[in-house]
Amino acid sequence: MITIHLEPKKSTLTFPRINTVLQLLGKLNLKTNDALIIRGDELLTPDRRIHPGDIITVRLVMSRG
């Protein structure tokens, strides 16, 4: 399982299997530049792999105009 913490919504999701950051963004209906994807203290690019047991923070960075 992969645990996803969404910020600033402060909600938590789990997914049984996601292979890449790009797949995660697709599951969350986000575009590449809509959020920062963070694992520990590392920012992840869309091509990076996600592994079972990872805890990922998705920090939305969309402009509100």
C-alpha positions in Angstrom: 0.0 0.0 0.0 1.0 3.5 -0.7 -0.1 6.3 1.7 -0.9 9.7 0.2 -1.2 12.8 2.4 -3.0 15.7 0.6 -2.2 19.2 1.7 -3.7 21.7 2.4 -6.9 19.5 2.5 -5.4 17.4 5.3 -6.8 14.2 4.0 -5.2 10.8 3.6 -5.7 8.3 0.8 -4.2 4.8 0.2 -3.6 3.1 -3.1 -2.8 -0.6 -3.5 -0.4 0.0 -6.4 1.0 3.0 -8.2 4.2 2.7 -10.1 5.2 6.4 -10.9 4.4 9.9 -9.8 2.7 10.5 -13.2 0.3 7.6 -12.5 -0.4 9.1 -9.0 -1.2 12.5 -10.5 -3.6 10.8 -13.0 -5.4 9.1 -10.1 -5.8 12.4 -8.3 -6.9 14.2 -11.6 -4.0 16.6 -11.3 -1.6 18.0 -14.0 2.2 17.9 -13.6 2.4 21.5 -12.4 -0.6 21.4 -10.0 1.3 19.9 -7.0 4.6 19.2 -5.4 5.1 15.4 -4.8 7.3 14.8 -1.8 8.7 11.6 -0.3 10.5 12.3 3.0 12.7 15.3 2.2 12.9 14.7 -1.5 10.9 16.3 -4.3 9.8 13.8 -6.9 9.6 14.4 -10.7 6.8 12.7 -12.8 9.1 10.0 -14.0 10.2 8.8 -10.5 9.0 5.4 -9.2 6.9 5.0 -6.2 7.4 1.8 -4.1 5.0 -0.1 -1.8 5.2 1.3 1.7 6.0 4.8 0.6 4.4 7.7 2.3 3.9 10.5 -0.2 2.8 14.1 0.5 1.0 15.9 -2.3 1.1 19.6 -1.7 -1.3 21.5 -4.0 0.3 24.7 -5.5 -2.4 25.9 -7.8 -2.7 29.7 -8.1 -6.0 31.1 -6.9 -5.9 34.1 -9.2 
